[in-house]
Amino acid sequence: MDFVSQPLPVSVNYMMSKHKSGANCSAAGECVSEVQRILRERFCHQRLPDKPMGLESQYKHLLELLRRTAVHGESNSVLIVGPRGAGKTMLLSCALRELLDLQEVKKNVLLVQLSGLLQTDDRIALREITRQLHLENVVGDRVFGSFAENLVFLLEALKKGDKSSSRPVFFILEEFDLFAHHKNQTLLYNLLDVSQSAQTPVTVVGLTCRLDVLELLEKRVKSRFSHRQIHLLSSLSFCQYRDAFRSKLSLPDDFPDSKFSQDWNVSILKLCEDKSVDEILRKHFNSSTDFRSLHLLLLLAVSRVSVSNPTLRAADILEASRMSNADTKANILHGLSILELCLIIAMKHLNDTYEGEPFNFQMVHNEFKKFIQRKSHSIHNFEQPVVLKAFEHLLQLELIRPVDAGVCKVQREYQLMCLMLDQTQFRPQWRARSGQLMQEKSDEMWQGDENTKGMTLQNSATLSTLACLSLA
Ligand SMILES: Nc1ncnc2c1ncn2[C@@H]1O[C@H](COP(=O)(O)OP(=O)(O)OP(=O)(O)O)[C@@H](O)[C@H]1O
């Protein structure tokens, strides 16, 4: 290994740079990148919070259930139900973290994690269970008569030498409701069956967003479920939300540069008192109390921190809020080519003319050709395959959508489409895009006609775009 070229840990780098003359700038740089590393880890779910905020009773309940399996060998089953981003995975991970801190539990307990999005049928799920329990060699080429036989064999294989005690197993099923769509719900039936019988200490923990998840279970599966449910419904107040904002941005005590971290933490306190920041937070809180959207806002704000701007300012939060609320579809319009923009305008024309009726490629192309005839000097006459390619790109970007995706017999050029943009997404983007093009290219000078409403145009590329504007 080439240790010389390996990057040094930040703290070592920082210590070294501290002793160098004129090292202030590089030390500040190190601190800023360390701040960004810590906070990004925090916001990208790589680090669990110390305690789940506002979920104390649910946390205690879950921890006790898991402890009873791990310590006393009791089997159980439980569902954690809550909306997206409510903290289901985080709650379970925190409880497991606390439980696995106990030495005797850590040695004994086995974890199997499945997700309804990944294990799409029971065969794949069983293979994954075998893999996670490290029993591939034990199973070998053995053939099993049924799924239940296979599962029982796996659990038997986990029994210790004295045959009386088994190692407790936690089966964690993320997106639990998707497992209910597997054929005959065999996996759920067998897991819940094992959790009911006294064979092996097993706890099945299901995580789901669906409140009606029990309705999806077959009768025989439902009857084997313990009907324990932990609901995560946000009861967060704005004050708690603001506290979370402060604590999520604060630097830990073990930050390599204590002076920097003190200054940073003071600046975060000041930020929390800022009126405009309070307003933004209130707006975010009113639209969603989940921490995932708060993390996105903070991630965008923290990415604006640099050596020249080493603390977070209210303007950074404001800009981050603007970016996180931006209309993504309208933003896509910024990146379109001139031909694609022309096609979008042609579609909008058709929409206006036929009052929102669907259109096909031929209609759009005809409209586009009419425009070229009128303004032949302002836009290049593209060949039909090129126009079709641009049209398909718009389809890929989901700016247009087939009216009936099931009808695939129709020739591509005649397939009916509808435009997925509305008036509000049109106008501001249009102006921004034409303005942007005007700035980008300034080779040829051109005086606008009455369609451009007296504006002076800078070049032919802009000309085409603004000629499009006259179409709109
Ligand atoms: N009460 C809370 N306290 C601290 N952090 C929280 C809390 N609730 C959610 N979070 C944070 O919000 C983020 C999303 O949480 P998590 O992934 O656990 O949600 P989830 O309910 O499992 O979502 P999904 O249904 O999409 O799987 C995580 O970074 C988590 O740390």
Ligand as a Chemical Component Dictionary entry (heavy atoms), coordinates in Angstrom:
data_LIG
# 
_chem_comp.id                   LIG 
_chem_comp.type                 NON-POLYMER 
_chem_comp.pdbx_formal_charge   0 
_chem_comp.three_letter_code    LIG 
# 
loop_
_chem_comp_atom.comp_id 
_chem_comp_atom.atom_id 
_chem_comp_atom.alt_atom_id 
_chem_comp_atom.type_symbol 
_chem_comp_atom.charge 
_chem_comp_atom.model_Cartn_x 
_chem_comp_atom.model_Cartn_y 
_chem_comp_atom.model_Cartn_z 
_chem_comp_atom.pdbx_ordinal 
LIG N1  N1  N 0 -38.055 11.243 15.670 1  
LIG C1  C1  C 0 -36.917 11.388 15.007 2  
LIG N2  N2  N 0 -35.791 11.780 15.652 3  
LIG C2  C2  C 0 -34.637 11.946 14.990 4  
LIG N3  N3  N 0 -34.475 11.705 13.663 5  
LIG C3  C3  C 0 -35.539 11.298 12.983 6  
LIG C4  C4  C 0 -36.828 11.114 13.609 7  
LIG N4  N4  N 0 -37.707 10.719 12.674 8  
LIG C5  C5  C 0 -37.043 10.646 11.534 9  
LIG N5  N5  N 0 -35.737 10.974 11.698 10 
LIG C6  C6  C 0 -34.716 11.034 10.657 11 
LIG O1  O1  O 0 -35.407 11.143 9.415  12 
LIG C7  C7  C 0 -34.793 10.353 8.413  13 
LIG C8  C8  C 0 -35.795 9.385  7.817  14 
LIG O2  O2  O 0 -36.139 8.381  8.780  15 
LIG P1  P1  P 0 -36.389 6.851  8.397  16 
LIG O3  O3  O 0 -35.564 6.431  7.216  17 
LIG O4  O4  O 0 -36.262 6.063  9.639  18 
LIG O5  O5  O 0 -37.921 6.933  7.951  19 
LIG P2  P2  P 0 -38.876 5.733  7.554  20 
LIG O6  O6  O 0 -40.157 5.951  8.287  21 
LIG O7  O7  O 0 -38.194 4.418  7.740  22 
LIG O8  O8  O 0 -39.106 6.039  6.028  23 
LIG P3  P3  P 0 -39.528 5.021  4.860  24 
LIG O9  O9  O 0 -40.979 4.703  5.075  25 
LIG O10 O10 O 0 -39.312 5.815  3.609  26 
LIG O11 O11 O 0 -38.634 3.823  4.968  27 
LIG C9  C9  C 0 -33.628 9.640  9.096  28 
LIG O12 O12 O 0 -32.432 10.349 8.802  29 
LIG C10 C10 C 0 -33.943 9.724  10.567 30 
LIG O13 O13 O 0 -32.744 9.769  11.325 31 
# 
loop_
_chem_comp_bond.comp_id 
_chem_comp_bond.atom_id_1 
_chem_comp_bond.atom_id_2 
_chem_comp_bond.value_order 
_chem_comp_bond.pdbx_ordinal 
LIG N1  C1  SING 1  
LIG C1  N2  SING 2  
LIG C1  C4  DOUB 3  
LIG N2  C2  DOUB 4  
LIG C2  N3  SING 5  
LIG N3  C3  DOUB 6  
LIG C3  C4  SING 7  
LIG C3  N5  SING 8  
LIG C4  N4  SING 9  
LIG N4  C5  DOUB 10 
LIG C5  N5  SING 11 
LIG N5  C6  SING 12 
LIG C6  O1  SING 13 
LIG C6  C10 SING 14 
LIG O1  C7  SING 15 
LIG C7  C8  SING 16 
LIG C7  C9  SING 17 
LIG C8  O2  SING 18 
LIG O2  P1  SING 19 
LIG P1  O3  DOUB 20 
LIG P1  O4  SING 21 
LIG P1  O5  SING 22 
LIG O5  P2  SING 23 
LIG P2  O6  DOUB 24 
LIG P2  O7  SING 25 
LIG P2  O8  SING 26 
LIG O8  P3  SING 27 
LIG P3  O9  DOUB 28 
LIG P3  O10 SING 29 
LIG P3  O11 SING 30 
LIG C9  O12 SING 31 
LIG C9  C10 SING 32 
LIG C10 O13 SING 33 
# 
